[in-house]
């Protein structure tokens, strides 16, 4: 399918063929007919992308501080690699579109293929021929009956594509509390302002407008405004005259400017105790005297209504009860398209330009001023939306990829996931390995999959997970998706007879761990594949040196691991218990594994406690005690409440009259018998990603034992799950990986029906 992409490094706009997006649960797949180009949001994004690195740094000093901190902590080359990786990732512009539903995901029961819908949301309603959009970011376009059962589309797609912007205008009006008969001023008569004028008139208000562009003031009068001016002084006079000297009841600012003049002009024309609402992006250096003397209420309207920026609402479909939240973003969209159907809002008159998707670059030349042509509503149109066969042709069934002759000397990789970690760290490590061939990459977002394909030289990109897993040329599945998908994908890969490399964590529950263990143990050697979890830290060069230094010690060790993890907002996906499992399950497993490796024994007991939470954190300040099978004791201090510029990881090990200290995998101190050796890595941090992949691929190619024994993978995962339980209950909890595996193997020896149910996986 065709999609518009913006390149973060240069700002260049291209139209490319990318795989159609994957249909996800709670979403609908929509064949887009038209999408609206935002003259505000998208212009700002394009202008920022076109800036040089120096100009970007000057406009975003917060990001510069992050980069400096990363250089100090991880080394200059690691920081450069991270920045380059982010700049290389193309962006998917667009947030308002309309089209026809092709298919619906699990859990969606009130929409069906063939329904005409309006779509919203950055990252979802993108400029592409097909979009996967969460249900609550979709509004059905109403139809009107002609005779009997005959229905006629009442709203053209290019008008329905305005639904998101219309919802923004509606939410601004609701925030202003404008009522029937009120006199309302609108400052800024661009696209948002013109929609606001029409909606206020439909609500029975008297409307006065201002725009320094006289043609836009004229258009507002044509669209129903009771008066419009093109200068601030004339606007003041208009507002005073229309309100008989009292001032207007409310003001909506729909302008976009860094100047605070619109805010202060709003204060000048407002009546005593009026409401002023900033809907557009404007300066807010408010002149206190005016706002104080009139006791004005200044408000900011947030996007298109309640639900916006709430991941539980937008991505998980958890609607707000109508009795408590009457106008959510979805209901605002539905109301706007109903206004369109009833001809109470005229959007057609606001469309000045239409571009076929193949010429989308022209739309951006227009909104950024490159073409020096006046504009208002700019729409991108997509061909082939008039018949069902054309709709389905955009998302063809997966085709088998012609396989080249298989090589026994290659690890042939199929990658699931194309996120920041995979692109910036994991795939570069894999690509640098000898005897590794990059075959396929799969991501839910087709443009992300294609970017990784081109950047690293994969043979093809897809959004069809099954196609990749069952490709006969792929013999190693690398899983780098979000945490909640890992167990299901590991089970599917094992069932397909593939070797498996899964980024941490292996799974998010003991039941998932039991299913994985059953599937793995149920495969009879020598056919049993290599199963690896991305516990890279045990393979880091400095960790290996530390382990060698500790090897002669025969007494129990005392191990201390401090992680200055840094703050993550509560709505980050890692903190989502359903997707990320929380930071203990998602990240602490790394540190449990490393202490197990250094102690040389399994964890047999855990005790975890959270630090008092001020409400800012997400249960990610924890103190953990570990007892190992050989008598060693370990502590993990995992903290989100520190300063990110301070070192992230510090490991201290004491025992046998010796001390070893590892700081951020860049400085290692080894002390014994009064002699101290210090090892430095000045320019780059090496956490072992290349070495872990080399160990995995060597085990595959030589059919040797896995780099991390399966019992250790189970042990570290089980210990982490028990830590999470200990933090929740306040109890010390025993861990016995061997007994856990024995119980799984005992179940496998039972009758075939039980064995089949264990091996089937979560969907079996």
Secondary structure, 3 states (H helix, E strand, C coil): CEEEEECCCCCCEEEEECCCCCCCCCEEEEEEEEEEECCCHHHHHHHHHCCCHHHHHHHCHHHHHHHHHHHHHHCHHHHHHHHHHHHHCCECCCCEEEEEEEEECCCCCCCCCCCEEEEECCCCCCCECEEEEEHHHEEECCEEECCCCCEEECCCHHHHCCHHHHHHHHHHHHHHCCCCCCEEEEECCCHHHHHHHHHHHHCCCEEEEECCCHHHHHHHHHCCCCEEECCHHHHHHHHHHHCCCCCEEEEEECCCECCCHHHHHHHHHEEEEEEEEECCCECCCCCHHHHHHHCCEEEECCCCCECCCCHHHHCCCCCCCCCCCCCEHHHHHHHHHHHHHCCCCCCHHHEEEEEEHHHHHHHHHHHCCCCCCCCCEEEEECCCCCCHHHHHHCCCCCCCCCCCCCCCCCEEEEEECCCHHHHHHHHHHHHCCCCEEEEEEECCCHHHHHHHHHHHCCCEEECCHHHHHCCCCCCEEEECCCHHHHHHHHHHHHHCCCEEEECCCCCCCHHHHHHHHHHHHCCCCCCCCCEEECCHHHHCHHHHHHHHHHCCCCCCCEEEEEEECCCCCCCCHHHCCCCCCHHHHHHHHHHHHHHHHHHCCCEEEEEEEECCCCCCCCCCCEEEEEEECCCCEEEEEEECCCCCCCCCEEEEEEECCEEEEEECCCEEEEEECCEEEEEECCCCCCCCHHHHHHHHHHHHHHCCCCCCCHHHHHHHHHHHHHHHHHHHHCCCEECCHHHHHHHHHHHHCCCHHHHHHHHCCCCC
